[in-house]
Amino acid sequence: MKSVIWAALSAAFVCAACVSTPERDGPSPRAECANETATIYFEPDAASLPEPSARLVADLVQRMNACTGAGGEVERVSIVSFPDERASRREANAEMDARAAVVRDALTRLGVPAYKIVTRDYSRRTDGERAIMQRRAEIHVEMW
């Protein structure tokens, strides 16, 4: 019995290896599925989503829906959050987590599957340069 199960599993792995996946180098052939980026700005020491930014997120989700409606796929939504420049390391981590969570929650409320969303935080510069316009979250949408 064990040999039959192993033979079936082996055949399944061999068949899975034969399945070809489409080449996804370059942009999507669907105009509706061009990759998108949006930037959400926050008030100092705040993590709530301002109304203009809520509309921006809603517009981004409409573009994702246009892609899927045209037969495309939203592959990944990345959220990169940035702290206030003068925040301590502990405060910065809390701000980045809160800002990413606010944006992620807004996206999921509008129907974006949570498993498609990846959050990352900005690692501070160590070379003494100031990063311009902190207090933001960048949303990068990869579609095909």
DRENDO-1510 file (C-alpha; in Angstrom, 1 decimal, always signed):
<recs>
REC; n; res; u; v; w
REC; 1; MET; +0.0; +0.0; +0.0 .
REC; 2; LYS; +2.8; +2.4; +0.9 .
REC; 3; SER; +4.5; +1.8; -2.5 .
REC; 4; VAL; +1.2; +2.7; -4.3 .
REC; 5; ILE; +1.0; +6.0; -2.3 .
REC; 6; TRP; +4.6; +6.9; -3.0 .
REC; 7; ALA; +4.1; +6.1; -6.7 .
REC; 8; ALA; +1.0; +8.4; -6.8 .
REC; 9; LEU; +2.9; +11.2; -5.0 .
REC; 10; SER; +5.9; +10.9; -7.3 .
REC; 11; ALA; +3.6; +11.1; -10.3 .
REC; 12; ALA; +1.9; +14.1; -8.9 .
REC; 13; PHE; +5.3; +15.9; -8.4 .
REC; 14; VAL; +6.5; +14.9; -11.9 .
REC; 15; CYS; +3.2; +16.3; -13.4 .
REC; 16; ALA; +3.4; +19.4; -11.4 .
REC; 17; ALA; +6.9; +20.1; -12.7 .
REC; 18; CYS; +5.6; +19.8; -16.3 .
REC; 19; VAL; +3.0; +22.5; -15.9 .
REC; 20; SER; +4.3; +25.7; -17.4 .
REC; 21; THR; +3.8; +29.0; -15.9 .
REC; 22; PRO; +3.4; +32.1; -18.1 .
REC; 23; GLU; +6.4; +34.3; -18.4 .
REC; 24; ARG; +5.8; +37.5; -16.4 .
REC; 25; ASP; +8.9; +39.5; -17.3 .
REC; 26; GLY; +7.9; +43.0; -18.1 .
REC; 27; PRO; +4.6; +44.8; -17.8 .
REC; 28; SER; +1.2; +43.1; -18.1 .
REC; 29; PRO; -0.3; +43.0; -21.5 .
REC; 30; ARG; -3.5; +44.5; -20.0 .
REC; 31; ALA; -3.6; +48.2; -19.7 .
REC; 32; GLU; -5.8; +48.0; -16.7 .
REC; 33; CYS; -3.1; +46.0; -14.9 .
REC; 34; ALA; -0.3; +48.4; -14.9 .
REC; 35; ASN; +1.5; +48.5; -11.6 .
REC; 36; GLU; +0.3; +51.3; -9.3 .
REC; 37; THR; +1.9; +53.3; -6.4 .
REC; 38; ALA; +0.2; +55.6; -4.0 .
REC; 39; THR; +1.6; +57.6; -1.1 .
REC; 40; ILE; -0.4; +58.3; +2.1 .
REC; 41; TYR; +0.8; +61.2; +4.3 .
REC; 42; PHE; +0.1; +61.4; +8.0 .
REC; 43; GLU; +0.0; +64.2; +10.5 .
REC; 44; PRO; +3.0; +64.3; +12.9 .
REC; 45; ASP; +2.6; +61.7; +15.7 .
REC; 46; ALA; -0.6; +60.3; +14.1 .
REC; 47; ALA; -1.6; +57.1; +12.5 .
REC; 48; SER; -5.2; +57.8; +11.4 .
REC; 49; LEU; -6.1; +57.9; +7.8 .
REC; 50; PRO; -6.9; +61.4; +6.6 .
REC; 51; GLU; -10.0; +61.8; +4.4 .
REC; 52; PRO; -8.1; +62.7; +1.2 .
REC; 53; SER; -5.9; +59.6; +1.7 .
REC; 54; ALA; -9.0; +57.4; +2.3 .
REC; 55; ARG; -10.3; +58.5; -1.1 .
REC; 56; LEU; -6.8; +57.7; -2.6 .
REC; 57; VAL; -6.9; +54.2; -1.2 .
REC; 58; ALA; -10.5; +53.7; -2.6 .
REC; 59; ASP; -9.3; +54.9; -6.0 .
REC; 60; LEU; -6.4; +52.4; -5.9 .
REC; 61; VAL; -8.8; +49.6; -5.0 .
REC; 62; GLN; -11.0; +50.6; -8.0 .
REC; 63; ARG; -8.0; +50.2; -10.3 .
REC; 64; MET; -7.2; +46.8; -8.8 .
REC; 65; ASN; -10.8; +45.8; -9.4 .
REC; 66; ALA; -10.6; +47.1; -13.0 .
REC; 67; CYS; -7.6; +44.8; -13.5 .
REC; 68; THR; -9.3; +41.7; -12.1 .
REC; 69; GLY; -12.4; +42.6; -14.1 .
REC; 70; ALA; -10.3; +42.6; -17.3 .
REC; 71; GLY; -9.1; +39.1; -16.5 .
REC; 72; GLY; -5.9; +40.1; -14.7 .
REC; 73; GLU; -4.6; +39.4; -11.2 .
REC; 74; VAL; -3.4; +41.5; -8.3 .
REC; 75; GLU; -0.3; +39.6; -7.4 .
REC; 76; ARG; +0.9; +41.6; -4.3 .
REC; 77; VAL; +0.2; +44.8; -2.4 .
REC; 78; SER; +3.2; +46.1; -0.5 .
REC; 79; ILE; +2.9; +48.7; +2.2 .
REC; 80; VAL; +6.1; +50.5; +3.3 .
REC; 81; SER; +5.7; +52.7; +6.3 .
REC; 82; PHE; +7.9; +55.6; +7.5 .
REC; 83; PRO; +8.2; +57.1; +11.0 .
REC; 84; ASP; +8.4; +60.7; +12.1 .
REC; 85; GLU; +11.9; +61.9; +11.7 .
REC; 86; ARG; +12.4; +62.9; +15.3 .
REC; 87; ALA; +10.9; +59.8; +16.8 .
REC; 88; SER; +12.9; +57.5; +19.1 .
REC; 89; ARG; +13.5; +54.0; +17.8 .
REC; 90; ARG; +10.7; +52.6; +20.0 .
REC; 91; GLU; +8.3; +55.4; +19.0 .
REC; 92; ALA; +9.3; +55.0; +15.3 .
REC; 93; ASN; +8.6; +51.2; +15.4 .
REC; 94; ALA; +5.2; +51.8; +17.0 .
REC; 95; GLU; +4.3; +54.5; +14.4 .
REC; 96; MET; +5.4; +52.4; +11.5 .
REC; 97; ASP; +3.4; +49.5; +12.7 .
REC; 98; ALA; +0.3; +51.6; +13.3 .
REC; 99; ARG; +0.5; +53.4; +10.0 .
REC; 100; ALA; +0.9; +50.1; +8.1 .
REC; 101; ALA; -2.0; +48.6; +10.0 .
REC; 102; VAL; -4.3; +51.6; +9.2 .
REC; 103; VAL; -3.6; +51.3; +5.5 .
REC; 104; ARG; -3.8; +47.5; +5.5 .
REC; 105; ASP; -7.2; +47.7; +7.3 .
REC; 106; ALA; -8.5; +50.3; +4.8 .
REC; 107; LEU; -7.5; +48.0; +1.9 .
REC; 108; THR; -9.1; +44.9; +3.4 .
REC; 109; ARG; -12.3; +46.7; +4.2 .
REC; 110; LEU; -12.5; +47.6; +0.5 .
REC; 111; GLY; -12.1; +44.0; -0.5 .
REC; 112; VAL; -8.4; +43.4; -1.0 .
REC; 113; PRO; -7.5; +39.9; +0.3 .
REC; 114; ALA; -5.3; +40.1; +3.4 .
REC; 115; TYR; -3.1; +37.4; +2.1 .
REC; 116; LYS; -2.0; +39.6; -0.8 .
REC; 117; ILE; -0.8; +42.4; +1.5 .
REC; 118; VAL; +2.8; +42.5; +2.7 .
REC; 119; THR; +3.9; +45.2; +5.1 .
REC; 120; ARG; +7.5; +46.4; +5.6 .
REC; 121; ASP; +8.9; +49.3; +7.5 .
REC; 122; TYR; +11.5; +51.8; +6.5 .
REC; 123; SER; +14.9; +51.2; +8.0 .
REC; 124; ARG; +16.5; +54.4; +9.2 .
REC; 125; ARG; +19.4; +55.9; +7.2 .
REC; 126; THR; +22.7; +55.5; +9.0 .
REC; 127; ASP; +24.7; +57.7; +6.7 .
REC; 128; GLY; +23.5; +61.0; +8.3 .
REC; 129; GLU; +21.3; +61.9; +5.3 .
REC; 130; ARG; +17.8; +63.1; +6.1 .
REC; 131; ALA; +15.1; +61.2; +4.3 .
REC; 132; ILE; +12.6; +63.6; +2.7 .
REC; 133; MET; +9.0; +63.7; +3.9 .
REC; 134; GLN; +8.7; +61.1; +6.6 .
REC; 135; ARG; +5.3; +60.3; +8.2 .
REC; 136; ARG; +4.0; +58.4; +5.2 .
REC; 137; ALA; +3.1; +55.0; +3.9 .
REC; 138; GLU; +3.7; +53.9; +0.3 .
REC; 139; ILE; +1.5; +51.4; -1.3 .
REC; 140; HIS; +2.9; +49.4; -4.2 .
REC; 141; VAL; +0.5; +47.2; -6.2 .
REC; 142; GLU; +1.9; +44.6; -8.5 .
REC; 143; MET; -0.7; +43.4; -11.1 .
REC; 144; TRP; -0.6; +41.2; -14.1 .
</recs>
